[in-house]
Amino acid sequence: PFKELRLISKYEDHYELRTLRNKEISKWVVFYAIYKYMEKLEEKNFIPFSNLLNAVNSPGRIFRLSEDTLISYLIDFQKDSQNAFIFDETAGMKQLIKVKDVKKNLLKLIEKAIN
């Protein structure tokens, strides 16, 4: 999948990973990854932005998203989830907050968009 997503390239005798600086991956794929990542956490109602960007198995790390690109996806996620998830930047603390449970509706919407 990394090759198809153009996240990895072969240069002579080695491979290089690149960071996505634009929204090159479907927002629905990223939304799905964020939602599934949050489901696996002990605290499922919020997640610090730094964890979404850099933690092991996080969407930001898997898709090699730049900080600005992830922020752009999170702003779209808030809008497309009808504010069920809110990207908050209060007092310098960036985090994604789950305001209400929308599992069935959101997953159907994401799966429909992906297929």
N, CA, C and O atoms as CSV, one atom per row, in Angstrom:
chain,resi,resn,atom,element,x,y,z
A,1,PRO,N,N,0.806,-1.215,0.000
A,1,PRO,CA,C,0.000,0.000,0.000
A,1,PRO,C,C,0.847,1.277,0.000
A,1,PRO,O,O,0.416,2.297,-0.538
A,2,PHE,N,N,2.044,1.235,0.594
A,2,PHE,CA,C,2.853,2.444,0.633
A,2,PHE,C,C,3.244,2.899,-0.766
A,2,PHE,O,O,3.298,4.098,-1.039
A,3,LYS,N,N,3.513,1.953,-1.645
A,3,LYS,CA,C,3.888,2.309,-3.011
A,3,LYS,C,C,2.700,2.934,-3.739
A,3,LYS,O,O,2.850,3.946,-4.423
A,4,GLU,N,N,1.518,2.328,-3.590
A,4,GLU,CA,C,0.327,2.859,-4.250
A,4,GLU,C,C,-0.023,4.255,-3.744
A,4,GLU,O,O,-0.524,5.086,-4.503
A,5,LEU,N,N,0.236,4.512,-2.476
A,5,LEU,CA,C,-0.031,5.824,-1.894
A,5,LEU,C,C,1.118,6.803,-2.158
A,5,LEU,O,O,1.067,7.962,-1.745
A,6,ARG,N,N,2.140,6.325,-2.844
A,6,ARG,CA,C,3.326,7.112,-3.162
A,6,ARG,C,C,4.029,7.633,-1.908
A,6,ARG,O,O,4.558,8.745,-1.886
A,7,LEU,N,N,4.018,6.800,-0.869
A,7,LEU,CA,C,4.693,7.165,0.373
A,7,LEU,C,C,6.123,6.635,0.418
A,7,LEU,O,O,6.930,7.075,1.237
A,8,ILE,N,N,6.428,5.695,-0.462
A,8,ILE,CA,C,7.764,5.107,-0.481
A,8,ILE,C,C,8.262,5.048,-1.922
A,8,ILE,O,O,7.506,4.749,-2.847
A,9,SER,N,N,9.516,5.331,-2.087
A,9,SER,CA,C,10.130,5.295,-3.415
A,9,SER,C,C,11.489,4.633,-3.313
A,9,SER,O,O,12.168,4.728,-2.291
A,10,LYS,N,N,11.874,3.965,-4.383
A,10,LYS,CA,C,13.186,3.333,-4.420
A,10,LYS,C,C,14.151,4.256,-5.156
A,10,LYS,O,O,13.868,4.726,-6.258
A,11,TYR,N,N,15.282,4.502,-4.530
A,11,TYR,CA,C,16.353,5.304,-5.118
A,11,TYR,C,C,17.618,4.461,-5.109
A,11,TYR,O,O,18.204,4.196,-4.059
A,12,GLU,N,N,18.019,4.053,-6.289
A,12,GLU,CA,C,19.204,3.212,-6.471
A,12,GLU,C,C,19.132,1.982,-5.572
A,12,GLU,O,O,18.393,1.047,-5.878
A,13,ASP,N,N,19.878,1.961,-4.477
A,13,ASP,CA,C,19.930,0.761,-3.648
A,13,ASP,C,C,19.206,0.914,-2.307
A,13,ASP,O,O,19.403,0.092,-1.412
A,14,HIS,N,N,18.372,1.950,-2.149
A,14,HIS,CA,C,17.653,2.136,-0.888
A,14,HIS,C,C,16.252,2.710,-1.136
A,14,HIS,O,O,15.934,3.178,-2.229
A,15,TYR,N,N,15.450,2.658,-0.108
A,15,TYR,CA,C,14.088,3.186,-0.165
A,15,TYR,C,C,13.995,4.434,0.693
A,15,TYR,O,O,14.710,4.576,1.685
A,16,GLU,N,N,13.111,5.332,0.303
A,16,GLU,CA,C,12.887,6.551,1.073
A,16,GLU,C,C,11.392,6.751,1.279
A,16,GLU,O,O,10.585,6.557,0.370
A,17,LEU,N,N,11.050,7.143,2.496
A,17,LEU,CA,C,9.670,7.502,2.811
A,17,LEU,C,C,9.532,9.007,2.651
A,17,LEU,O,O,10.457,9.757,2.964
A,18,ARG,N,N,8.406,9.438,2.175
A,18,ARG,CA,C,8.213,10.876,2.043
A,18,ARG,C,C,7.047,11.325,2.913
A,18,ARG,O,O,6.156,10.536,3.229
A,19,THR,N,N,7.059,12.573,3.291
A,19,THR,CA,C,6.016,13.161,4.110
A,19,THR,C,C,4.998,13.836,3.197
A,19,THR,O,O,5.364,14.556,2.268
A,20,LEU,N,N,3.717,13.597,3.470
A,20,LEU,CA,C,2.668,14.233,2.680
A,20,LEU,C,C,2.441,15.650,3.196
A,20,LEU,O,O,2.127,15.854,4.369
A,21,ARG,N,N,2.601,16.603,2.323
A,21,ARG,CA,C,2.424,18.004,2.698
A,21,ARG,C,C,1.126,18.570,2.137
A,21,ARG,O,O,0.791,19.729,2.379
A,22,ASN,N,N,0.402,17.751,1.391
A,22,ASN,CA,C,-0.899,18.137,0.839
A,22,ASN,C,C,-1.875,17.010,1.115
A,22,ASN,O,O,-1.474,15.908,1.487
A,23,LYS,N,N,-3.138,17.286,0.933
A,23,LYS,CA,C,-4.160,16.264,1.158
A,23,LYS,C,C,-4.259,15.378,-0.089
A,23,LYS,O,O,-5.177,15.515,-0.898
A,24,GLU,N,N,-3.300,14.478,-0.217
A,24,GLU,CA,C,-3.222,13.598,-1.374
A,24,GLU,C,C,-4.028,12.314,-1.186
A,24,GLU,O,O,-4.399,11.664,-2.163
A,25,ILE,N,N,-4.294,11.954,0.047
A,25,ILE,CA,C,-5.062,10.748,0.351
A,25,ILE,C,C,-6.498,11.174,0.600
A,25,ILE,O,O,-6.739,12.227,1.190
A,26,SER,N,N,-7.449,10.371,0.160
A,26,SER,CA,C,-8.856,10.682,0.382
A,26,SER,C,C,-9.104,10.991,1.849
A,26,SER,O,O,-8.644,10.271,2.735
A,27,LYS,N,N,-9.834,12.066,2.095
A,27,LYS,CA,C,-10.130,12.425,3.478
A,27,LYS,C,C,-10.887,11.306,4.182
A,27,LYS,O,O,-10.772,11.149,5.397
A,28,TRP,N,N,-11.655,10.534,3.432
A,28,TRP,CA,C,-12.441,9.460,4.045
A,28,TRP,C,C,-11.541,8.336,4.557
A,28,TRP,O,O,-11.840,7.720,5.579
A,29,VAL,N,N,-10.469,8.073,3.869
A,29,VAL,CA,C,-9.505,7.071,4.326
A,29,VAL,C,C,-8.851,7.552,5.624
A,29,VAL,O,O,-8.700,6.784,6.573
A,30,VAL,N,N,-8.467,8.821,5.654
A,30,VAL,CA,C,-7.846,9.380,6.855
A,30,VAL,C,C,-8.856,9.420,8.000
A,30,VAL,O,O,-8.503,9.097,9.134
A,31,PHE,N,N,-10.106,9.809,7.729
A,31,PHE,CA,C,-11.142,9.832,8.774
A,31,PHE,C,C,-11.309,8.442,9.377
A,31,PHE,O,O,-11.378,8.287,10.596
A,32,TYR,N,N,-11.372,7.442,8.516
A,32,TYR,CA,C,-11.545,6.062,8.975
A,32,TYR,C,C,-10.369,5.655,9.862
A,32,TYR,O,O,-10.562,5.037,10.909
A,33,ALA,N,N,-9.167,5.996,9.448
A,33,ALA,CA,C,-7.979,5.661,10.238
A,33,ALA,C,C,-8.004,6.367,11.595
A,33,ALA,O,O,-7.653,5.766,12.611
A,34,ILE,N,N,-8.412,7.625,11.618
A,34,ILE,CA,C,-8.507,8.361,12.882
A,34,ILE,C,C,-9.539,7.714,13.794
A,34,ILE,O,O,-9.281,7.489,14.976
A,35,TYR,N,N,-10.702,7.419,13.239
A,35,TYR,CA,C,-11.781,6.829,14.042
A,35,TYR,C,C,-11.342,5.482,14.621
A,35,TYR,O,O,-11.526,5.228,15.811
A,36,LYS,N,N,-10.773,4.634,13.795
A,36,LYS,CA,C,-10.341,3.312,14.260
A,36,LYS,C,C,-9.201,3.431,15.281
A,36,LYS,O,O,-9.141,2.657,16.236
A,37,TYR,N,N,-8.316,4.384,15.083
A,37,TYR,CA,C,-7.227,4.601,16.030
A,37,TYR,C,C,-7.785,5.009,17.395
A,37,TYR,O,O,-7.349,4.498,18.427
A,38,MET,N,N,-8.747,5.927,17.396
A,38,MET,CA,C,-9.339,6.379,18.656
A,38,MET,C,C,-10.096,5.264,19.363
A,38,MET,O,O,-10.130,5.219,20.593
A,39,GLU,N,N,-10.705,4.366,18.594
A,39,GLU,CA,C,-11.439,3.242,19.192
A,39,GLU,C,C,-10.530,2.360,20.044
A,39,GLU,O,O,-10.987,1.762,21.019
A,40,LYS,N,N,-9.261,2.274,19.690
A,40,LYS,CA,C,-8.322,1.387,20.378
A,40,LYS,C,C,-7.715,2.012,21.633
A,40,LYS,O,O,-7.026,1.327,22.389
A,41,LEU,N,N,-7.957,3.275,21.858
A,41,LEU,CA,C,-7.364,3.960,23.002
A,41,LEU,C,C,-8.164,3.715,24.275
A,41,LEU,O,O,-9.367,3.459,24.222
A,42,GLU,N,N,-7.494,3.795,25.411
A,42,GLU,CA,C,-8.195,3.676,26.692
A,42,GLU,C,C,-9.151,4.847,26.867
A,42,GLU,O,O,-10.315,4.655,27.216
A,43,GLU,N,N,-8.664,6.056,26.625
A,43,GLU,CA,C,-9.492,7.260,26.687
A,43,GLU,C,C,-10.001,7.521,25.277
A,43,GLU,O,O,-9.252,7.972,24.411
A,44,LYS,N,N,-11.275,7.235,25.054
A,44,LYS,CA,C,-11.824,7.300,23.699
A,44,LYS,C,C,-12.491,8.639,23.377
A,44,LYS,O,O,-12.970,8.830,22.260
A,45,ASN,N,N,-12.529,9.566,24.331
A,45,ASN,CA,C,-13.249,10.818,24.115
A,45,ASN,C,C,-12.376,11.980,23.652
A,45,ASN,O,O,-12.895,12.997,23.191
A,46,PHE,N,N,-11.080,11.843,23.768
A,46,PHE,CA,C,-10.186,12.876,23.237
A,46,PHE,C,C,-8.803,12.287,23.019
A,46,PHE,O,O,-8.429,11.270,23.603
A,47,ILE,N,N,-8.068,12.960,22.165
A,47,ILE,CA,C,-6.684,12.543,21.909
A,47,ILE,C,C,-5.860,13.783,21.600
A,47,ILE,O,O,-6.269,14.618,20.793
A,48,PRO,N,N,-4.706,13.906,22.234
A,48,PRO,CA,C,-3.833,15.039,21.911
A,48,PRO,C,C,-3.380,14.980,20.450
A,48,PRO,O,O,-3.134,13.907,19.899
A,49,PHE,N,N,-3.281,16.143,19.853
A,49,PHE,CA,C,-2.864,16.247,18.464
A,49,PHE,C,C,-1.506,15.578,18.244
A,49,PHE,O,O,-1.299,14.904,17.235
A,50,SER,N,N,-0.594,15.765,19.178
A,50,SER,CA,C,0.750,15.188,19.020
A,50,SER,C,C,0.692,13.667,18.917
A,50,SER,O,O,1.504,13.065,18.215
A,51,ASN,N,N,-0.254,13.043,19.604
A,51,ASN,CA,C,-0.414,11.588,19.506
A,51,ASN,C,C,-0.945,11.189,18.131
A,51,ASN,O,O,-0.488,10.207,17.547
A,52,LEU,N,N,-1.911,11.951,17.617
A,52,LEU,CA,C,-2.443,11.662,16.278
A,52,LEU,C,C,-1.363,11.814,15.210
A,52,LEU,O,O,-1.369,11.112,14.199
A,53,LEU,N,N,-0.454,12.726,15.445
A,53,LEU,CA,C,0.586,13.010,14.466
A,53,LEU,C,C,1.769,12.047,14.562
A,53,LEU,O,O,2.290,11.602,13.539
A,54,ASN,N,N,2.197,11.722,15.794
A,54,ASN,CA,C,3.478,11.036,15.960
A,54,ASN,C,C,3.467,9.689,16.669
A,54,ASN,O,O,4.460,8.966,16.589
A,55,ALA,N,N,2.414,9.326,17.343
A,55,ALA,CA,C,2.426,8.086,18.127
A,55,ALA,C,C,2.522,6.860,17.211
A,55,ALA,O,O,2.140,6.908,16.042
A,56,VAL,N,N,3.033,5.782,17.763
A,56,VAL,CA,C,3.132,4.522,17.031
A,56,VAL,C,C,1.740,4.116,16.551
A,56,VAL,O,O,0.778,4.149,17.318
A,57,ASN,N,N,1.641,3.739,15.297
A,57,ASN,CA,C,0.392,3.314,14.649
A,57,ASN,C,C,-0.654,4.416,14.498
A,57,ASN,O,O,-1.811,4.124,14.194
A,58,SER,N,N,-0.274,5.662,14.704
A,58,SER,CA,C,-1.220,6.769,14.539
A,58,SER,C,C,-1.387,7.083,13.056
A,58,SER,O,O,-0.490,6.806,12.259
A,59,PRO,N,N,-2.532,7.660,12.681
A,59,PRO,CA,C,-2.738,8.022,11.273
A,59,PRO,C,C,-1.658,8.968,10.734
A,59,PRO,O,O,-1.217,8.823,9.594
A,60,GLY,N,N,-1.241,9.921,11.543
A,60,GLY,CA,C,-0.211,10.853,11.095
A,60,GLY,C,C,1.101,10.165,10.779
A,60,GLY,O,O,1.790,10.520,9.823
A,61,ARG,N,N,1.433,9.191,11.581
A,61,ARG,CA,C,2.695,8.468,11.376
A,61,ARG,C,C,2.583,7.464,10.232
A,61,ARG,O,O,3.506,7.332,9.429
A,62,ILE,N,N,1.468,6.764,10.157
A,62,ILE,CA,C,1.282,5.767,9.095
A,62,ILE,C,C,1.261,6.425,7.716
A,62,ILE,O,O,1.909,5.954,6.781
A,63,PHE,N,N,0.508,7.517,7.605
A,63,PHE,CA,C,0.387,8.196,6.311
A,63,PHE,C,C,1.476,9.254,6.102
A,63,PHE,O,O,1.512,9.906,5.058
A,64,ARG,N,N,2.366,9.428,7.095
A,64,ARG,CA,C,3.460,10.395,7.000
A,64,ARG,C,C,2.935,11.792,6.682
A,64,ARG,O,O,3.385,12.444,5.739
A,65,LEU,N,N,1.965,12.240,7.496
A,65,LEU,CA,C,1.339,13.541,7.296
A,65,LEU,C,C,2.151,14.634,7.976
A,65,LEU,O,O,2.676,14.441,9.073
A,66,SER,N,N,2.247,15.769,7.322
A,66,SER,CA,C,2.855,16.931,7.974
A,66,SER,C,C,1.847,17.465,8.987
A,66,SER,O,O,0.667,17.118,8.941
A,67,GLU,N,N,2.315,18.302,9.891
A,67,GLU,CA,C,1.432,18.885,10.911
A,67,GLU,C,C,0.298,19.666,10.255
A,67,GLU,O,O,-0.862,19.502,10.632
A,68,ASP,N,N,0.616,20.505,9.285
A,68,ASP,CA,C,-0.416,21.314,8.618
A,68,ASP,C,C,-1.425,20.455,7.864
A,68,ASP,O,O,-2.616,20.766,7.845
A,69,THR,N,N,-0.956,19.387,7.250
A,69,THR,CA,C,-1.859,18.508,6.507
A,69,THR,C,C,-2.810,17.801,7.460
A,69,THR,O,O,-4.003,17.701,7.173
A,70,LEU,N,N,-2.309,17.309,8.583
A,70,LEU,CA,C,-3.183,16.653,9.558
A,70,LEU,C,C,-4.205,17.641,10.109
A,70,LEU,O,O,-5.376,17.293,10.261
A,71,ILE,N,N,-3.789,18.846,10.405
A,71,ILE,CA,C,-4.729,19.864,10.890
A,71,ILE,C,C,-5.830,20.085,9.864
A,71,ILE,O,O,-7.003,20.180,10.225
A,72,SER,N,N,-5.471,20.168,8.607
A,72,SER,CA,C,-6.463,20.366,7.547
A,72,SER,C,C,-7.464,19.206,7.503
A,72,SER,O,O,-8.668,19.425,7.366
A,73,TYR,N,N,-6.961,17.972,7.620
A,73,TYR,CA,C,-7.862,16.814,7.665
A,73,TYR,C,C,-8.777,16.881,8.888
A,73,TYR,O,O,-9.964,16.570,8.785
A,74,LEU,N,N,-8.243,17.282,10.041
A,74,LEU,CA,C,-9.055,17.338,11.268
A,74,LEU,C,C,-10.144,18.397,11.185
A,74,LEU,O,O,-11.242,18.200,11.704
A,75,ILE,N,N,-9.852,19.506,10.544
A,75,ILE,CA,C,-10.873,20.540,10.339
A,75,ILE,C,C,-11.993,19.999,9.448
A,75,ILE,O,O,-13.172,20.234,9.713
A,76,ASP,N,N,-11.621,19.275,8.396
A,76,ASP,CA,C,-12.628,18.636,7.535
A,76,ASP,C,C,-13.413,17.579,8.304
A,76,ASP,O,O,-14.626,17.454,8.141
A,77,PHE,N,N,-12.712,16.821,9.142
A,77,PHE,CA,C,-13.354,15.762,9.934
A,77,PHE,C,C,-14.410,16.365,10.849
A,77,PHE,O,O,-15.498,15.807,10.994
A,78,GLN,N,N,-14.100,17.489,11.459
A,78,GLN,CA,C,-15.077,18.162,12.324
A,78,GLN,C,C,-16.313,18.543,11.517
A,78,GLN,O,O,-17.440,18.288,11.942
A,79,LYS,N,N,-16.103,19.145,10.365
A,79,LYS,CA,C,-17.211,19.592,9.526
A,79,LYS,C,C,-18.025,18.402,9.005
A,79,LYS,O,O,-19.254,18.411,9.087
A,80,ASP,N,N,-17.358,17.395,8.476
A,80,ASP,CA,C,-18.047,16.260,7.868
A,80,ASP,C,C,-18.696,15.339,8.896
A,80,ASP,O,O,-19.606,14.582,8.559
A,81,SER,N,N,-18.242,15.396,10.138
A,81,SER,CA,C,-18.878,14.588,11.196
A,81,SER,C,C,-20.004,15.366,11.864
A,81,SER,O,O,-20.584,14.904,12.846
A,82,GLN,N,N,-20.311,16.540,11.335
A,82,GLN,CA,C,-21.351,17.416,11.881
A,82,GLN,C,C,-21.069,17.721,13.350
A,82,GLN,O,O,-21.958,17.669,14.200
A,83,ASN,N,N,-19.812,18.040,13.617
A,83,ASN,CA,C,-19.318,18.415,14.937
A,83,ASN,C,C,-19.420,17.312,15.984
A,83,ASN,O,O,-19.427,17.591,17.183
A,84,ALA,N,N,-19.497,16.071,15.541
A,84,ALA,CA,C,-19.417,14.953,16.491
A,84,ALA,C,C,-17.995,14.854,17.023
A,84,ALA,O,O,-17.767,14.372,18.133
A,85,PHE,N,N,-17.036,15.317,16.216
A,85,PHE,CA,C,-15.635,15.422,16.617
A,85,PHE,C,C,-15.233,16.873,16.437
A,85,PHE,O,O,-15.544,17.492,15.420
A,86,ILE,N,N,-14.546,17.405,17.420
A,86,ILE,CA,C,-14.121,18.803,17.358
A,86,ILE,C,C,-12.608,18.879,17.504
A,86,ILE,O,O,-12.024,18.321,18.433
A,87,PHE,N,N,-11.994,19.579,16.569
A,87,PHE,CA,C,-10.566,19.848,16.671
A,87,PHE,C,C,-10.410,21.141,17.442
A,87,PHE,O,O,-10.813,22.206,16.973
A,88,ASP,N,N,-9.822,21.049,18.630
A,88,ASP,CA,C,-9.735,22.182,19.547
A,88,ASP,C,C,-8.278,22.625,19.694
A,88,ASP,O,O,-7.376,21.802,19.847
A,89,GLU,N,N,-8.069,23.934,19.643
A,89,GLU,CA,C,-6.730,24.488,19.798
A,89,GLU,C,C,-6.690,25.494,20.945
A,89,GLU,O,O,-5.950,26.475,20.870
A,90,THR,N,N,-7.459,25.277,21.991
A,90,THR,CA,C,-7.560,26.201,23.108
A,90,THR,C,C,-6.291,26.203,23.951
A,90,THR,O,O,-5.735,25.146,24.248
A,91,ALA,N,N,-5.843,27.371,24.329
A,91,ALA,CA,C,-4.697,27.568,25.229
A,91,ALA,C,C,-3.450,26.819,24.756
A,91,ALA,O,O,-2.683,26.304,25.569
A,92,GLY,N,N,-3.256,26.762,23.449
A,92,GLY,CA,C,-2.072,26.113,22.909
A,92,GLY,C,C,-2.090,24.598,22.953
A,92,GLY,O,O,-1.127,23.952,22.539
A,93,MET,N,N,-3.175,24.023,23.451
A,93,MET,CA,C,-3.304,22.564,23.543
A,93,MET,C,C,-4.191,22.088,22.399
A,93,MET,O,O,-5.405,22.287,22.420
A,94,LYS,N,N,-3.581,21.462,21.407
A,94,LYS,CA,C,-4.340,20.945,20.273
A,94,LYS,C,C,-4.804,19.531,20.602
A,94,LYS,O,O,-4.024,18.701,21.069
A,95,GLN,N,N,-6.088,19.269,20.351
A,95,GLN,CA,C,-6.618,17.930,20.588
A,95,GLN,C,C,-7.880,17.699,19.767
A,95,GLN,O,O,-8.565,18.640,19.366
A,96,LEU,N,N,-8.164,16.438,19.530
A,96,LEU,CA,C,-9.406,16.042,18.876
A,96,LEU,C,C,-10.319,15.495,19.959
A,96,LEU,O,O,-9.951,14.582,20.698
A,97,ILE,N,N,-11.507,16.062,20.043
A,97,ILE,CA,C,-12.464,15.690,21.083
A,97,ILE,C,C,-13.678,15.029,20.438
A,97,ILE,O,O,-14.248,15.548,19.479
A,98,LYS,N,N,-14.056,13.891,20.973
A,98,LYS,CA,C,-15.269,13.202,20.524
A,98,LYS,C,C,-16.421,13.715,21.386
A,98,LYS,O,O,-16.468,13.471,22.591
A,99,VAL,N,N,-17.350,14.430,20.748
A,99,VAL,CA,C,-18.454,15.063,21.461
A,99,VAL,C,C,-19.630,14.106,21.607
A,99,VAL,O,O,-20.279,14.061,22.652
A,100,LYS,N,N,-19.898,13.344,20.553
A,100,LYS,CA,C,-21.002,12.386,20.611
A,100,LYS,C,C,-20.658,11.154,19.804
A,100,LYS,O,O,-19.833,11.197,18.891
A,101,ASP,N,N,-21.296,10.068,20.150
A,101,ASP,CA,C,-21.033,8.805,19.457
A,101,ASP,C,C,-21.850,8.755,18.175
A,101,ASP,O,O,-23.074,8.887,18.188
A,102,VAL,N,N,-21.158,8.565,17.094
A,102,VAL,CA,C,-21.806,8.519,15.782
A,102,VAL,C,C,-21.334,7.303,14.998
A,102,VAL,O,O,-21.322,7.310,13.767
A,103,LYS,N,N,-20.951,6.272,15.714
A,103,LYS,CA,C,-20.288,5.134,15.086
A,103,LYS,C,C,-21.013,4.625,13.845
A,103,LYS,O,O,-20.421,4.550,12.769
A,104,LYS,N,N,-22.280,4.279,13.987
A,104,LYS,CA,C,-22.995,3.680,12.853
A,104,LYS,C,C,-23.077,4.644,11.679
A,104,LYS,O,O,-22.749,4.277,10.550
A,105,ASN,N,N,-23.507,5.859,11.931
A,105,ASN,CA,C,-23.675,6.826,10.841
A,105,ASN,C,C,-22.353,7.214,10.200
A,105,ASN,O,O,-22.248,7.291,8.976
A,106,LEU,N,N,-21.351,7.458,11.023
A,106,LEU,CA,C,-20.065,7.885,10.490
A,106,LEU,C,C,-19.392,6.772,9.704
A,106,LEU,O,O,-18.867,7.006,8.615
A,107,LEU,N,N,-19.405,5.574,10.244
A,107,LEU,CA,C,-18.765,4.456,9.525
A,107,LEU,C,C,-19.481,4.173,8.209
A,107,LEU,O,O,-18.822,3.872,7.214
A,108,LYS,N,N,-20.795,4.258,8.175
A,108,LYS,CA,C,-21.530,4.065,6.923
A,108,LYS,C,C,-21.145,5.135,5.910
A,108,LYS,O,O,-20.933,4.838,4.734
A,109,LEU,N,N,-21.054,6.370,6.366
A,109,LEU,CA,C,-20.687,7.477,5.490
A,109,LEU,C,C,-19.266,7.287,4.938
A,109,LEU,O,O,-19.026,7.490,3.748
A,110,ILE,N,N,-18.347,6.904,5.796
A,110,ILE,CA,C,-16.966,6.675,5.374
A,110,ILE,C,C,-16.876,5.503,4.408
A,110,ILE,O,O,-16.249,5.612,3.354
A,111,GLU,N,N,-17.493,4.393,4.756
A,111,GLU,CA,C,-17.436,3.217,3.892
A,111,GLU,C,C,-18.078,3.475,2.534
A,111,GLU,O,O,-17.593,2.988,1.513
A,112,LYS,N,N,-19.161,4.236,2.521
A,112,LYS,CA,C,-19.815,4.588,1.265
A,112,LYS,C,C,-18.889,5.454,0.400
A,112,LYS,O,O,-18.810,5.266,-0.814
A,113,ALA,N,N,-18.207,6.379,1.022
A,113,ALA,CA,C,-17.304,7.270,0.283
A,113,ALA,C,C,-16.083,6.530,-0.242
A,113,ALA,O,O,-15.592,6.836,-1.329
A,114,ILE,N,N,-15.590,5.563,0.518
A,114,ILE,CA,C,-14.412,4.808,0.104
A,114,ILE,C,C,-14.734,3.878,-1.047
A,114,ILE,O,O,-13.936,3.728,-1.972
A,115,ASN,N,N,-15.885,3.262,-0.995
A,115,ASN,CA,C,-16.261,2.289,-2.045
A,115,ASN,C,C,-16.778,2.962,-3.244
A,115,ASN,O,O,-17.138,2.299,-4.217
